[in-house]
Amino acid sequence: MKKLTSLSAFLLAGLIPLLISCNSGNSDRKPLSQDTVIGKASRLKLQSTIELPNVKGGFDLMAVDIKGHRLFVCAEDNHSLEVINLETGKPVLSIPNLNQPHWVFYFIEKNRIYVATGGDGKV
């Protein structure tokens, strides 16, 4: 099996405004219809590839910090959480020694990340 050493990023037309409108808490906005979401998803195209040469194996879930321009990636087989700067497209930090990180959540109000691990069941 080929080892994954890069992360491909896809651009969804209007993704940032879409995420902001979904998370803004503005109750005046109507929920997005399934047709709207599917229509936008059909416009996915490869934007760039981010090399992660020190990461071996596959990835699990990811979280994004839109304001801070960061992407948090669970590198499950590498036992690490990778932090990528979305403006530069470069990795900026690797948090090692996580026991099979599966899930990551970025809590914007507290500027904190939470990682759930499958090997020991800790957060």
N, C-alpha and C positions, 0 to 999 in steps of 0.2 A: 504494500500500500504506500502511495506517495505521501510524503510528509508535507504538510502545509506550512509554508514559510512567508506567506504574504496575505494581506487582507485586501480584498477588492471592495471598493466603495461604489455604490450605485447612486445616481442622482435621480430623484423623483421630482419632476417639475412641480414646483410649488410646495415642496415638502416642509420647509421651515415655516412658512405662513400657516400651513395646514396643522403642524404640530402646535404652534403658538395658539391658533384659534381653538384647538381641541383642549388645551390645557389652561386657557386664560381665565376660566371661571366665569365668563360672561354668559349669564343665563339668557340673554336676548338672542343669542345665536341658535339657529336650528341645528340639530345633529346632522352629520353628514350621511347621505344616503349610500347604500351599498353600490349603486350605479356610479356615484361620484368617485368613490374610492377605487373601484375596479377600473374606471376610465383613466384615472391618474396613474394607476399601477401599470397600465399598458404602455406608459411612456418611460419606463425604466431604461436607462442605458449606462454602460460602464463609464464612469467619470475618471477614476484613477485607481492605482494600486499602491498600497502602502506596504513596504517590505518590513517584515518582522524576523530578521535572520536569527535571533536568539530564542525564538519560540519554536518548539517542536510539537507536532501533533495538531489536533483540531481545536476548534473554538466552540464555546457554548453561547449563552445569552450575552447581550450587550446592553449598555445604557448610554444615553447621551446627555451631556450638559450643554445645552444650546447657548446659554449666555457665556459660559467659560470656554466654549469651542473645544470641548473634550469628549472623547469617546472612550468608554470603559469596556474592555473586552475580557471575558473569562477564557483564559487559555487552559482548558481542562487538563490536557495531557502534560502540559508544561508546569502545572501546579502554580499558576501565577495569574494576577490580574494585570493586564496591560493598559496603560493610559496613553492615548494618542491625541496629539494636538491636531484638531481638524483644520486649522488655518494653514499650518505648515505641512500637514500630511506626514508627520514624523512621530515616532514613539518618543515619549518624554519620561516615562517611569514604568518600572516593572515591580510589582509587589509580589515577592516570591513566597514559597513555603505554605501555600494554601492547599488543603487536602481535597483535590478535585473540585475546583470552583465551577459551579453550574449556573448560578443566578446572581445578577448584580442589579442593584437599585440605587439610583441617584436621588437623594432627597434634597430638592432645590432650596427649600426654606432654611435648612440647617447646613447646606453645603457639605453633606456627608454622603459617603457611599457605603452600602451594605452588600456583603457578598455571602451567599449561602454555599456551603461546601458539601459535596456528596459523600466524601470519604469518612468524615467524622460527624456530619450533621450539624456543624456549628454555623453561626452567622457572625 
